[in-house]
Each structure stands twice: as C-alpha cells, then as structure tokens.
C-alpha cells in the first residue's frame, strides 16, 4: 500500500515544531535548525521588510506526523539568495513578463550548500521528496509565478530535482580541505618555499602590527558588545553601497541560540575591536560569512578570513572550511575550486528552453574555469 503523504505550507518557521527540526535536519547544523530561521524571520533579516515571505513546506503522513520539511520563501527580489538570476529577471522585464515574486527554497543570506529536502530515513523517504517537489510546482502554477529556485542543494539531491524537470546551474566556490595536517606549520610545509614565505610574511605583518587576535564562540560574546561588532560588519556593506541585512540584535540572538556553532575572529587594538570575521560551524565544517574592518591593516583580511579559520579547523578537527562565495585570491592560500549547483523550475516553457540553453553553455565555462583555477593551487606536487 502506498503511504498517504500530504503537503501544506507554514507561514513562519516557528509554526514548525522544534522536535521536527531536530528529527529531520542534520544534527548540529548551524543554519538548518529552528533557531536560525526563526531569528532571521523575527528580526526581518528574512522577513517581508527585506523581500522574504516565509513559505516552508511540511509533508505529513497519514497519522499527521511531519515526515519532511522543505524550507522556502516567496521572494520579492534576488537579494541574499545566491541564485544569481539577476539577468533572468531583466530578461523577463524586457519581454513584459513578471519575474517577481518567485519561490525560493534555501537558507537566507547563506551561500552554503546542504540538504534542502529534510526527510527522515525509511521506505517512504523517496515518496516524501516527490510529494514535496510536486507540491511546490503546483504552487507555482496555481499562483502563476515565474519560477521556483532551490539554492545550493546537496549534491545528492541535484539529480532528483533534475529528474523532476528543474534546470541545473553551476557555480564555483573555493573550499579548504583538511588533508590530515597536524597544525598550521605542517599545512604550510605542503607549499613550495616561495609560497610558504609569502604566507608567513602576510601573517608577520599582522603579528607586528600590535593587534591582538582572539577567537570567541557565540556564547562567549557579551551581548552589549554586538553594536560595536555590528558596525564593523556593516562597514563592508556601506563601502559597496549594499544593505546590511543583519541587525545587532539579530546577531546577539543568534550568538545566544547557536553558542559554539558561531565562531568569531576579532582583531583588537588595545581593547577596541577594529576588525571581525563572523563564521559558523557544524561538527565537520567551518563556514566563513561576514568580514568588516575599521582602518587599513596590511594582511588582516587574509589573517581573519582565511588563516585563522584554517588554524581553527586544524585545532578542532574540522574537515572543511567554506569561506563564502567568490574570491579567486583564496586559491593562493590553498582553497580549491569546488563546483556547486542550484536548481530552477521555470514555469513558462519558452523561457525554460532559453534559460536551459544559457545554462548549458555556462556549464562548460564554469567547469573550464574551475579546472584552470585548480592549476594555481600552492601545493607542492605529490611525491
């Protein structure tokens, strides 16, 4: 007998029981949990004021038990979703079509790949995933929306989305892998001498600057300090004319809720914080997210955003460091090109064909770029 699986949408993440999040989401994940979504929505970081309207999909079995969660939002813009569909929205506008609102499944303001179909183990798991995908596609049709996007799903789910007709886009991020290095000196020993000297010189500039570098977890930061730390974070967005979506109160609540799953690298001049890198972590991965600095300190960006993170991973036994989207400069510090994907259901058949053709051409360029970037990694040849 085929199990009865029904799907409905929740208007806010707090409508999903914490026990369901804990049962279906990866244990200890910094983003896929009840607190991260609820705090971002409650502070409008992922709320209507910033173009996010929560639309989380819940699958239930015949007894009403939640057996699947697909986090999602109705989006009025493309800010903070990392779908990279700005040109698609422009094309729709030129053709007199409406691109927004669109549906998005993903984690707000977080370019980290991971599971999006949160489904338990067992025989009906495949059916639950199918029902969730069918329900969202039906929502697109019923609301006459332009599209549904799954931002950065786990690699295991990409083929499933493609089998349901979603287009697949490719992008490159730069990730660091722990190859069993004992400490930072052992890591640098894998570099040729010239590149090793360059990294040491960058780190020496920071060491000689008189700045004090400290590592704090979220539960080790005084809530009263978040306004000063937030000003550093916001300064990066101000510099480029962008909007800083997180507020001091939002960061403070995340720090309290996530505890050791938030990691901060802070540079201080005397007692004053002058630069910060805000990261998050799971049991095996460090996720770099936000950087801000007041002043010009040579080498400090590399120190806080890369070298301190690598050292932290080595000290705590983490396997991977994902420092965020973009950044070719990461290659020279040992971050290898990694291809990530997003998936897209385009409702209009003609637009689906056109975007599909564009993505097919883009795929070859992305793969070639990743292959070429890999030739610039700083490691000595094996053997």
MARTOR-193025 format. One line per 3 residues: number of its first residue (from 0); their letters; for each residue z, x, y of N, C-alpha, C. Coordinates in steps of 0.05 Angstrom, whole numbers, plus 5000, padded with zeros to 4 digits. Atoms other than C-alpha are relative to their C-alpha. Example, Ala and Ser with C-alpha at 12.3 -4.5 7.8 and 13.67 -1.06 7.14 Angstrom:
MARTOR-193025
0	as	5000:5018:4976:5156:5246:4910:5000:5018:5024 ~ 4999:4984:4976:5143:5273:4979:5014:4985:5022
***
This chain:
MARTOR-193025
0	xxx	5000:5017:4976:5000:5000:5000:5000:5018:5025 ~ 5001:4985:4975:4982:5026:5070:5024:4992:5017 ~ 4977:5007:4984:5045:5031:5112:4992:4986:5026
3	xxx	5004:5013:4974:5050:4987:5174:5008:5018:5022 ~ 4994:4983:4977:5046:5030:5236:4991:4987:5025 ~ 5007:5012:4974:5048:5001:5306:5005:5020:5022
6	xxx	4998:4981:4977:5039:5038:5372:5004:4985:5026 ~ 4996:5011:4973:5065:5020:5441:5008:5022:5019 ~ 4995:4979:4980:5076:5057:5506:5027:4996:5013
9	xxx	4975:5000:4985:5141:5075:5541:4995:5008:5028 ~ 5005:4995:4971:5143:5074:5617:5013:5025:5010 ~ 4986:4976:4992:5192:5132:5623:5011:5014:4975
12	xxx	4990:4986:5024:5215:5186:5575:5029:4992:4992 ~ 4973:5008:5008:5289:5162:5578:4999:4975:4982 ~ 5002:5022:5018:5264:5100:5541:4998:5009:4971
15	xxx	5001:4990:5027:5255:5145:5481:5027:5012:4992 ~ 4973:4991:5008:5320:5157:5443:5001:5030:4996 ~ 4996:4971:5004:5346:5228:5444:4998:5008:4971
18	xxx	5001:4994:5029:5354:5225:5369:4971:5001:4990 ~ 5028:4999:5008:5279:5211:5362:4986:5026:5009 ~ 5010:4974:4991:5261:5271:5405:5009:5022:4981
21	xxx	4989:4978:5016:5307:5315:5364:4989:5000:4972 ~ 5010:5002:5028:5280:5289:5298:4970:5008:4998 ~ 5029:4996:5002:5205:5295:5315:4990:5024:5015
24	xxx	5009:4978:4985:5199:5351:5366:5009:5027:4987 ~ 4991:4974:5011:5204:5426:5348:5028:5006:5009 ~ 4972:4994:4994:5276:5447:5345:5002:5022:5021
27	xxx	4995:4979:4980:5300:5486:5406:4977:5005:5019 ~ 5023:4995:4982:5234:5479:5444:5009:4995:5029 ~ 4990:5003:4973:5245:5488:5519:4986:4977:5015
30	xxx	5015:5021:4986:5192:5436:5540:4999:4973:4985 ~ 5003:5024:5016:5185:5386:5483:5028:4990:4992 ~ 4973:5010:5006:5253:5354:5489:5006:4978:5021
33	xxx	4993:5023:4983:5286:5293:5521:5007:5009:5028 ~ 4991:4991:4973:5316:5333:5579:4978:5008:5018 ~ 5021:4990:4983:5254:5368:5604:4984:4978:5012
36	xxx	5017:5022:4990:5212:5305:5610:5016:4982:5019 ~ 4984:5018:4984:5269:5262:5637:5007:5012:5027 ~ 4993:4988:4975:5289:5312:5690:4976:5002:5019
39	xxx	5024:4998:4983:5218:5324:5715:4992:4972:5011 ~ 5007:5027:4990:5206:5249:5719:5021:4990:5020 ~ 4979:5009:4982:5273:5235:5752:4999:5012:5027
42	xxx	5002:4986:4974:5261:5286:5807:4972:4997:5012 ~ 5027:5005:4989:5189:5262:5818:4982:5024:4997 ~ 5017:4978:5006:5163:5330:5796:4977:4991:4982
45	xxx	5021:5013:5016:5125:5289:5744:5004:4969:5004 ~ 4996:5028:4994:5131:5222:5779:4978:4990:5018 ~ 5022:5012:4984:5087:5174:5819:4996:5014:5027
48	xxx	5003:4987:4974:5101:5212:5884:4981:5024:4998 ~ 5018:4977:5004:5062:5271:5855:4976:4993:4982 ~ 5024:5008:5015:5009:5230:5818:5004:4998:4970
51	xxx	4994:5002:5028:5044:5225:5750:5014:4973:4994 ~ 4987:5025:5009:5059:5157:5718:5004:5002:4970 ~ 4994:4996:5028:5094:5164:5651:4987:4979:4982
54	xxx	5013:5018:5020:5057:5134:5592:5002:5014:4973 ~ 4994:4986:5026:5089:5161:5528:4995:4980:4978 ~ 5007:5018:5022:5063:5132:5463:5019:5004:4976
57	xxx	4982:4999:5022:5110:5114:5407:4988:4985:4976 ~ 5009:5013:5025:5089:5099:5335:5025:4992:4984 ~ 4977:5009:5015:5137:5057:5294:4991:4990:4972
60	xxx	5006:5010:5027:5139:5040:5220:5008:4971:4998 ~ 4994:5028:5004:5150:4971:5191:5029:4992:5005 ~ 4972:5005:4995:5225:4978:5200:5008:5005:5029
63	xxx	4995:4995:4972:5218:4994:5274:5009:5028:5006 ~ 4992:4972:4996:5236:5068:5265:4977:5015:5014 ~ 5020:4984:4987:5200:5115:5312:4992:5023:4982
66	xxx	5010:4979:5018:5156:5160:5269:4980:5018:5013 ~ 5018:4983:4986:5112:5191:5322:5003:4996:5030 ~ 4999:5000:4970:5113:5209:5397:4976:5016:5010
69	xxx	5022:4986:4986:5053:5228:5440:5006:4999:5030 ~ 4994:5000:4971:5077:5248:5510:4975:4997:5016 ~ 5024:5004:4983:5030:5225:5564:5006:4989:5027
72	xxx	4998:5010:4972:5017:5205:5636:4973:4989:5008 ~ 5023:5010:4985:4969:5164:5677:4999:5017:5025 ~ 5001:4980:4979:4945:5216:5727:4982:4991:5023
75	xxx	5016:5006:4976:4920:5204:5798:4986:5024:5011 ~ 5013:4976:4991:4898:5276:5807:5001:5020:4976 ~ 5000:4979:5021:4890:5341:5767:5020:5022:5005
78	xxx	4980:4980:4994:4949:5379:5797:5019:5003:4977 ~ 4979:4995:5019:4994:5412:5747:4995:4992:4971 ~ 5005:5007:5028:4959:5391:5683:4984:5021:4984
81	xxx	5014:4978:5012:4917:5453:5669:4976:4992:4982 ~ 5024:5009:5014:4858:5413:5643:4975:5013:5011 ~ 5022:4986:4986:4812:5449:5692:4974:4983:5000
84	xxx	5022:5019:4998:4768:5388:5704:4992:4993:5028 ~ 5006:5006:4972:4760:5394:5779:4971:4994:5004 ~ 5029:5004:4997:4684:5399:5774:4992:4973:4988
87	xxx	5007:5026:5012:4682:5338:5729:5006:4977:5019 ~ 4993:5021:4981:4718:5296:5780:4980:4999:5023 ~ 5020:4999:4979:4670:5320:5833:4973:4988:4991
90	xxx	5025:5011:5010:4610:5302:5789:5002:4969:4999 ~ 4997:5030:5001:4637:5231:5778:4997:4989:5028 ~ 5001:5010:4973:4646:5223:5853:4971:5001:5011
93	xxx	5027:4998:4991:4575:5246:5867:4982:4978:4988 ~ 5016:5021:5014:4549:5195:5817:5011:4972:5007 ~ 4989:5026:4993:4590:5139:5849:5019:4988:4979
96	xxx	4982:5009:5022:4638:5135:5789:5028:5008:5007 ~ 4972:4994:4996:4713:5135:5788:5010:5017:4977 ~ 4988:4982:5020:4746:5193:5752:5030:4995:4997
99	xxx	4971:5006:5000:4818:5177:5771:5005:4970:5003 ~ 4981:4985:5017:4863:5152:5744:4989:5007:4973 ~ 5007:4991:5027:4856:5188:5678:5026:5001:4984
102	xxx	4977:4997:5017:4903:5192:5618:5002:5030:4992 ~ 4995:4972:5008:4935:5259:5601:5022:5000:4980 ~ 4978:4994:5019:4975:5280:5540:5006:5029:5002
105	xxx	4992:4972:4997:5013:5343:5553:5027:5002:5014 ~ 4974:4995:4988:5073:5375:5586:4994:5007:5030 ~ 5006:4996:4971:5074:5371:5663:5006:5028:5009
108	xxx	4996:4974:4986:5065:5436:5702:5006:5023:4980 ~ 4993:4980:5021:5066:5477:5637:4976:5007:4984 ~ 5025:4992:5015:5005:5515:5612:5007:5014:4974
111	xxx	4992:4989:5025:5037:5529:5544:4989:4982:4977 ~ 5010:5015:5022:5000:5508:5481:5023:4993:4981 ~ 4979:5009:5019:5041:5469:5430:4993:4973:4989
114	xxx	5006:5026:5012:5044:5406:5388:5001:4978:5021 ~ 5000:5023:4982:5026:5342:5425:5005:4974:4984 ~ 4994:5022:5018:5027:5294:5366:5026:5007:4985
117	xxx	4974:4994:5011:5101:5296:5349:5005:4980:4977 ~ 4999:5017:5023:5102:5268:5279:5017:5013:4978 ~ 4984:4989:5021:5151:5276:5222:4984:5007:4975
120	xxx	5013:4993:5026:5135:5303:5153:4999:4975:4982 ~ 5001:5023:5019:5117:5257:5096:4972:4989:4997 ~ 5026:5011:5006:5059:5218:5067:4986:4985:5023
123	xxx	5015:5014:4979:5045:5173:5127:4994:5016:5025 ~ 5003:4984:4975:5041:5231:5177:4971:4998:5010 ~ 5028:5001:4992:4965:5231:5177:4993:4973:5012
126	xxx	5005:5027:4989:4963:5156:5188:5012:4996:5027 ~ 4986:5002:4974:5013:5161:5245:4983:5014:5022 ~ 5016:4986:4981:4970:5212:5280:4975:4984:5007
129	xxx	5024:5016:4996:4908:5169:5270:5006:4976:5018 ~ 4993:5024:4985:4943:5107:5298:5005:5008:5030 ~ 4994:4992:4972:4967:5145:5360:4974:5006:5015
132	xxx	5026:4993:4987:4897:5172:5375:4984:4974:5005 ~ 5015:5025:4997:4865:5103:5364:5012:4984:5022 ~ 4987:5016:4980:4916:5070:5409:4993:5010:5028
135	xxx	5006:4989:4973:4903:5117:5468:4970:4995:5006 ~ 5028:5005:4995:4827:5110:5461:4996:4970:5007 ~ 5002:5029:4994:4836:5034:5460:5010:4994:5029
138	xxx	4989:5003:4973:4878:5040:5524:4979:5008:5021 ~ 5021:4991:4982:4822:5079:5558:4979:4978:5003 ~ 5020:5022:4999:4773:5023:5540:5011:4975:5015
141	xxx	4988:5025:4988:4820:4966:5560:5003:5003:5030 ~ 4995:4995:4971:4836:4997:5628:4975:5009:5014 ~ 5025:4989:4989:4765:5021:5638:5004:5026:5015
144	xxx	4994:4974:4989:4790:5091:5651:4977:5019:4993 ~ 5022:4981:5005:4743:5150:5655:5005:5017:4975 ~ 4995:4979:5020:4778:5195:5605:5029:5002:4991
147	xxx	4974:4993:5010:4836:5218:5564:4999:5030:4992 ~ 5000:4971:5004:4855:5292:5560:5025:5008:4986 ~ 4977:4988:5014:4901:5329:5512:5001:5029:5008
150	xxx	4998:4973:4989:4923:5392:5548:5013:5019:4981 ~ 4989:4978:5015:4933:5453:5505:5014:4992:4975 ~ 4986:5007:5025:4948:5422:5437:5002:5024:4982
153	xxx	4997:4978:5021:4970:5466:5379:4973:5002:4985 ~ 5026:4995:5014:4911:5497:5342:4996:4982:4977 ~ 5003:5017:5023:4926:5455:5281:4990:4972:5006
156	xxx	5009:5027:4993:4911:5391:5319:4973:4999:5013 ~ 5026:5000:4986:4847:5412:5353:4978:4988:4983 ~ 5020:5012:5018:4803:5396:5293:5004:4970:4996
159	xxx	4994:5028:5003:4837:5329:5286:4989:4984:5024 ~ 5010:5014:4976:4822:5309:5358:4969:5001:5000 ~ 5029:4998:5001:4750:5334:5350:4989:4980:4980
162	xxx	5010:5019:5020:4742:5291:5287:5001:4972:5011 ~ 4998:5026:4988:4761:5231:5330:4982:4998:5025 ~ 5020:5002:4979:4705:5246:5379:5007:5013:5026
165	xxx	4993:4987:4975:4743:5286:5432:4985:5027:5002 ~ 5013:4975:4995:4706:5344:5463:5022:5022:5002 ~ 4981:4977:5000:4739:5413:5459:4991:5020:5021
168	xxx	5005:4979:4981:4743:5461:5517:5016:5025:4993 ~ 4988:4974:5006:4761:5535:5513:5009:5014:5025 ~ 4990:4984:4977:4802:5579:5559:5014:5025:4989
171	xxx	4987:4975:5008:4834:5648:5557:5026:5003:5014 ~ 4975:4991:4990:4906:5665:5566:5006:5028:4989 ~ 4993:4973:5009:4939:5733:5557:5028:5000:4990
174	xxx	4974:5002:5013:4996:5737:5508:5008:5028:4989 ~ 4989:4975:5012:5041:5795:5486:5011:4994:4973 ~ 4990:5003:5028:5057:5803:5412:5019:5023:4993
177	xxx	4980:4980:5009:5117:5839:5384:4990:5011:4973 ~ 5010:4988:5025:5089:5887:5332:5022:5016:4986 ~ 4978:4986:5013:5158:5909:5310:5010:5024:5015
180	xxx	4989:4978:4984:5174:5955:5368:5030:4998:5002 ~ 4971:5001:4999:5247:5974:5369:5011:4995:5028 ~ 4991:5003:4972:5254:5979:5445:4976:5006:5017
183	xxx	5023:4997:4982:5211:5988:5507:4988:5028:4998 ~ 5011:4973:5003:5204:6063:5497:4981:5001:4975 ~ 5017:5000:5024:5176:6051:5427:4975:4984:5005
186	xxx	5024:5015:4992:5129:5999:5456:4981:5018:5015 ~ 5017:4982:4984:5103:6049:5507:4988:5023:4983 ~ 5010:4979:5017:5095:6100:5451:4973:4993:4987
189	xxx	5026:5009:5011:5036:6058:5427:4977:5003:5020 ~ 5020:4996:4979:5000:6073:5493:4990:5029:5000 ~ 5008:4973:4994:4958:6135:5507:5017:5011:5022
192	xxx	4982:4988:4981:4995:6184:5550:4994:4993:5029 ~ 5007:5006:4972:4957:6169:5614:5009:4972:5007 ~ 4992:5027:4995:4970:6094:5609:5030:4997:4999
195	xxx	4970:5001:5002:5042:6106:5589:5012:5010:5026 ~ 4990:4989:4975:5053:6148:5651:4997:4979:5023 ~ 5004:5020:4979:5024:6092:5695:5022:4979:4999
198	xxx	4979:5020:5002:5073:6041:5668:5027:5011:5009 ~ 4975:4987:4992:5131:6089:5676:5002:5004:5030 ~ 5000:4996:4970:5110:6104:5748:5005:4973:5014
201	xxx	4996:5026:4988:5108:6029:5764:5030:4992:4998 ~ 4972:5007:5004:5178:6019:5735:5018:5018:5016 ~ 4984:4981:4985:5204:6081:5770:5002:4992:5030
204	xxx	5000:5009:4972:5184:6053:5838:5021:4978:5004 ~ 4980:5021:4998:5228:5992:5825:5028:5012:4997 ~ 4974:4987:5004:5285:6035:5799:5009:5016:5024
207	xxx	4993:4984:4977:5282:6079:5860:5003:4984:5026 ~ 4999:5017:4976:5279:6021:5909:5028:4992:5008 ~ 4973:5009:4994:5353:6007:5905:5005:4971:4992
210	xxx	4996:5027:5009:5341:5937:5879:5016:4999:4973 ~ 4985:5005:5025:5387:5911:5824:4986:4977:4985 ~ 5013:5020:5016:5353:5873:5768:5020:4988:4980
213	xxx	4982:5013:5019:5393:5822:5729:4986:4978:4985 ~ 5011:5020:5017:5378:5775:5673:5022:4978:4997 ~ 4982:5023:5002:5410:5706:5675:4988:4977:4983
216	xxx	5010:5025:5013:5404:5645:5630:5008:4977:5017 ~ 4995:5023:4982:5405:5576:5660:5029:4993:5003 ~ 4971:5008:4998:5478:5563:5644:5017:5022:5013
219	xxx	4986:4978:4987:5496:5629:5678:4994:5001:5030 ~ 5007:5001:4972:5469:5610:5746:5017:4979:5014 ~ 4984:5019:4985:5515:5578:5797:4981:4980:5013
222	xxx	5017:5021:4988:5484:5511:5818:4996:5004:5030 ~ 5001:4996:4971:5499:5529:5891:4980:5021:5008 ~ 5019:4978:4994:5451:5588:5886:4971:4990:4999
225	xxx	5028:5009:5004:5389:5546:5869:4984:4996:5026 ~ 5016:5001:4976:5369:5532:5941:4988:5027:5009 ~ 5011:4973:4993:5362:5607:5954:4979:5009:4980
228	xxx	5020:4992:5021:5326:5619:5888:4975:4983:5003 ~ 5023:5018:4997:5281:5559:5901:4982:5009:5023 ~ 5016:4990:4978:5259:5588:5968:4981:5022:4992
231	xxx	5017:4978:5010:5232:5649:5932:4977:4988:4984 ~ 5021:5014:5016:5194:5604:5882:4980:4986:5018 ~ 5018:5016:4982:5166:5560:5938:4983:5018:5017
234	xxx	5015:4982:4983:5143:5620:5978:4973:5007:4988 ~ 5026:4995:5013:5088:5634:5927:4981:4978:5005 ~ 5018:5023:4995:5060:5564:5935:4993:4999:5029
237	xxx	5006:5001:4971:5066:5567:6011:4979:5021:5007 ~ 5019:4978:4994:5027:5633:6011:4971:4991:4995 ~ 5027:5009:5007:4967:5599:5979:4994:4971:5008
240	xxx	5005:5027:4990:4974:5531:6013:5002:4979:4978 ~ 4996:5019:5021:4996:5496:5949:5027:4987:5001 ~ 4975:5016:5000:5051:5446:5935:5019:5010:4978
243	xxx	4979:4992:5019:5115:5470:5901:5012:4974:4988 ~ 4993:5026:5012:5128:5412:5853:5030:4998:4994 ~ 4972:5000:5008:5199:5432:5832:5018:5002:5024
246	xxx	4980:4998:4979:5258:5420:5877:5024:5016:4991 ~ 4976:4985:5009:5323:5460:5878:5017:4984:4980 ~ 4984:5017:5018:5359:5401:5846:4988:4997:4972
249	xxx	5014:5002:5025:5306:5396:5792:5006:5025:4983 ~ 4994:4976:5014:5315:5469:5774:5029:5001:4991 ~ 4971:5000:5007:5391:5462:5775:5005:4983:4976
252	xxx	4996:5018:5023:5388:5403:5727:4988:5012:4975 ~ 5012:4987:5023:5340:5440:5681:5018:5022:4990 ~ 4982:4977:5008:5386:5501:5681:5024:4990:4985
255	xxx	4976:5011:5013:5446:5458:5663:4994:4988:4973 ~ 5007:5014:5025:5410:5419:5609:4989:5020:4978 ~ 5013:4982:5019:5370:5476:5577:5017:5024:4993
258	xxx	4983:4977:5005:5422:5531:5583:4985:5025:4994 ~ 5012:4974:5007:5398:5593:5546:4970:4997:4995 ~ 5029:5003:5003:5329:5563:5539:4986:5004:5027
261	xxx	5011:4991:4975:5318:5580:5613:5009:5029:5005 ~ 4995:4972:4996:5314:5655:5629:4990:5008:5028 ~ 5008:4991:4973:5314:5684:5700:5003:5030:5002
264	xxx	4999:4972:4992:5298:5755:5721:5001:5001:5030 ~ 4994:5001:4972:5327:5765:5790:5003:5028:5011 ~ 4996:4975:4986:5319:5824:5837:5017:4995:5024
267	xxx	4981:5003:4977:5375:5832:5887:5000:5026:5017 ~ 4995:4978:4981:5382:5875:5949:5029:4995:5010 ~ 4972:5005:4997:5457:5882:5954:5006:4974:4983
270	xxx	4995:5025:5015:5478:5810:5935:4978:4979:5005 ~ 5020:5020:4993:5417:5775:5964:4976:5001:4980 ~ 5024:5000:5017:5362:5753:5916:4975:5002:5017
273	xxx	5025:4995:4985:5294:5779:5940:4976:4994:4983 ~ 5023:5007:5018:5250:5762:5880:5011:4988:4975 ~ 4991:5014:5024:5253:5719:5819:4976:4994:4982
276	xxx	5019:5009:5020:5214:5705:5755:5016:4980:4983 ~ 4987:5021:5015:5233:5639:5722:4985:4996:4974 ~ 5013:5003:5027:5219:5635:5647:5016:4980:4983
279	xxx	4987:5017:5020:5236:5591:5588:4996:5013:4973 ~ 5003:4988:5026:5245:5608:5515:5006:4980:4978 ~ 4993:5014:5025:5245:5579:5445:5012:5020:4982
282	xxx	4988:4982:5019:5271:5612:5382:4983:5025:4997 ~ 5017:4977:5005:5210:5658:5379:4981:5008:5022 ~ 5019:4996:4979:5172:5655:5445:5013:4999:5027
285	xxx	4992:5001:4972:5185:5671:5518:4976:4990:5016 ~ 5021:5012:4984:5145:5630:5568:5005:5007:5029 ~ 4998:4994:4972:5135:5660:5637:4988:4978:5017
288	xxx	5009:5023:4985:5128:5607:5690:4996:5005:5030 ~ 5001:5000:4970:5144:5620:5764:5010:5026:5011 ~ 4993:4975:4987:5148:5681:5809:5001:4995:5030
291	xxx	4999:5001:4971:5169:5688:5881:5014:5025:5011 ~ 4989:4975:4989:5186:5746:5927:5001:4998:5030 ~ 4997:4998:4971:5211:5756:5998:4998:5029:5008
294	xxx	5004:4972:4992:5181:5821:6022:4979:5014:4983 ~ 5020:4984:5014:5136:5876:5996:5015:5023:4986 ~ 4986:4980:5016:5166:5916:5939:4980:5010:4978
297	xxx	5020:4990:5019:5116:5960:5901:5010:4999:4971 ~ 4994:5001:5028:5114:5947:5827:5019:4977:4991 ~ 4979:5019:5007:5165:5890:5830:4988:4976:4984
300	xxx	5013:5022:5014:5116:5836:5807:4997:5007:4971 ~ 5003:4992:5028:5099:5875:5744:5027:5002:4986 ~ 4974:4997:5012:5172:5890:5732:5012:4974:4992
303	xxx	4986:5026:5006:5199:5819:5736:4983:4982:4982 ~ 5017:5020:5014:5139:5781:5708:4990:5010:4973 ~ 5011:4989:5025:5119:5828:5651:5020:5018:4986
306	xxx	4984:4981:5014:5163:5888:5636:5028:4990:4992 ~ 4974:5012:5007:5230:5852:5639:4997:4980:4978 ~ 5005:5019:5022:5201:5797:5595:4996:5014:4973
309	xxx	5005:4985:5024:5176:5847:5544:5027:5011:4989 ~ 4974:4989:5008:5244:5882:5543:5018:4978:4989 ~ 4983:5023:5009:5278:5814:5535:4992:4992:4972
312	xxx	5010:5008:5027:5234:5796:5475:5008:5021:4979 ~ 4992:4980:5019:5249:5863:5442:5030:4999:4995 ~ 4970:5001:5003:5324:5856:5454:5008:4976:4983
315	xxx	4992:5025:5013:5326:5785:5428:4983:4992:4976 ~ 5015:5004:5024:5276:5790:5372:4979:4978:5002 ~ 5021:5020:4997:5223:5743:5401:4973:5012:4993
318	xxx	5025:4990:5010:5154:5748:5372:4978:5000:5021 ~ 5022:5004:4982:5111:5726:5431:5011:4997:5028 ~ 4995:5004:4972:5111:5728:5507:4975:4989:5012
321	xxx	5022:5014:4987:5065:5678:5541:5006:4999:5030 ~ 4991:4999:4971:5068:5695:5616:4986:4980:5018 ~ 5013:5020:4983:5027:5636:5640:4970:5002:5001
324	xxx	5030:5001:4999:4955:5621:5658:4989:5023:5017 ~ 5014:4981:4984:4906:5672:5683:5012:5028:5000 ~ 4989:4973:4996:4916:5745:5702:4989:5022:4984
327	xxx	5012:4977:5014:4869:5799:5679:5017:5025:5001 ~ 4984:4977:4998:4918:5850:5704:5020:5003:4978 ~ 4981:4999:5022:4962:5833:5644:4989:5017:4977
330	xxx	5012:4985:5023:4913:5867:5596:5010:5028:5000 ~ 4992:4972:4998:4931:5937:5621:5029:5004:4993 ~ 4972:4998:5007:5004:5921:5606:5005:4992:4971
333	xxx	4997:5006:5028:4990:5901:5534:4998:4971:4992 ~ 5003:5029:5006:4977:5826:5538:4972:4995:4991 ~ 5026:5003:5011:4919:5809:5493:4988:4973:5006
336	xxx	5013:5026:4995:4867:5755:5507:5003:4981:4976 ~ 4995:5021:5020:4882:5691:5469:4985:4975:5008 ~ 5015:5025:4994:4835:5631:5466:5017:4976:4995
339	xxx	4985:5026:5002:4869:5564:5478:4980:4978:5005 ~ 5018:5022:4998:4839:5495:5477:5013:4976:5013 ~ 4992:5027:4993:4843:5427:5509:4979:4981:4988
342	xxx	5018:5020:5012:4811:5363:5482:4997:4976:5019 ~ 5007:5019:4979:4777:5308:5521:4984:4976:4988 ~ 5015:5024:5006:4756:5236:5507:4987:4989:5025
345	xxx	5015:5009:4977:4702:5217:5557:4988:4973:4993 ~ 5008:5027:5007:4691:5142:5557:4971:4994:5003 ~ 5029:5005:4995:4621:5140:5587:4983:5018:4982
348	xxx	5015:4984:5020:4572:5161:5533:4982:5021:5012 ~ 5018:4981:4987:4523:5194:5580:5016:5024:5012 ~ 4983:4979:4990:4578:5233:5615:5012:5017:4978
351	xxx	4990:4985:5022:4606:5252:5548:4979:5020:4990 ~ 5021:4982:5008:4539:5282:5529:4997:5023:5019 ~ 5003:4979:4980:4533:5320:5594:5023:5020:5000
354	xxx	4977:4982:5000:4603:5348:5593:5001:5015:4974 ~ 5002:4986:5026:4595:5364:5519:4981:5024:5001 ~ 5019:4978:4998:4534:5406:5534:5011:5022:5018
357	xxx	4987:4980:4982:4571:5441:5591:5021:5016:4984 ~ 4978:4986:5015:4630:5457:5545:4988:5018:4978 ~ 5013:4983:5021:4583:5484:5490:4990:5026:5012
360	xxx	5009:4976:4986:4553:5532:5540:5024:5018:5008 ~ 4976:4985:4991:4621:5551:5567:5014:5014:4978 ~ 4986:4988:5023:4649:5565:5498:4990:5029:4994
363	xxx	5011:4973:5006:4602:5624:5487:5009:5020:5021 ~ 4991:4982:4978:4621:5654:5555:5029:5007:4997 ~ 4972:4995:5002:4695:5646:5542:5006:5019:4977
366	xxx	4996:4982:5023:4691:5679:5473:4991:5028:5007 ~ 5009:4974:4993:4650:5736:5501:5019:5014:5020 ~ 4981:4989:4981:4699:5745:5558:5025:5010:4986
369	xxx	4976:4992:5015:4758:5748:5510:4995:5025:4984 ~ 5007:4976:5016:4723:5798:5465:4998:5025:5018 ~ 5003:4977:4982:4706:5843:5525:5027:5008:5011
372	xxx	4973:4994:4990:4777:5838:5553:5016:5015:4980 ~ 4985:4986:5020:4805:5860:5487:4994:5029:4998 ~ 5007:4972:5001:4769:5926:5492:5015:5016:5021
375	xxx	4986:4986:4979:4812:5943:5553:5030:5001:4995 ~ 4972:4998:5006:4879:5937:5518:5008:5029:4999 ~ 4992:4972:4995:4920:6000:5529:5009:5015:4975
378	xxx	4988:4987:5024:4939:6016:5457:4983:5022:4988 ~ 5015:4979:5014:4920:6079:5420:4988:4988:4975 ~ 5013:5010:5024:4871:6068:5363:5018:5004:4975
381	xx	4984:4999:5024:4904:6054:5296:4993:5025:4984 ~ 5005:4977:5016:4912:6116:5254:4997:5025:5016
***
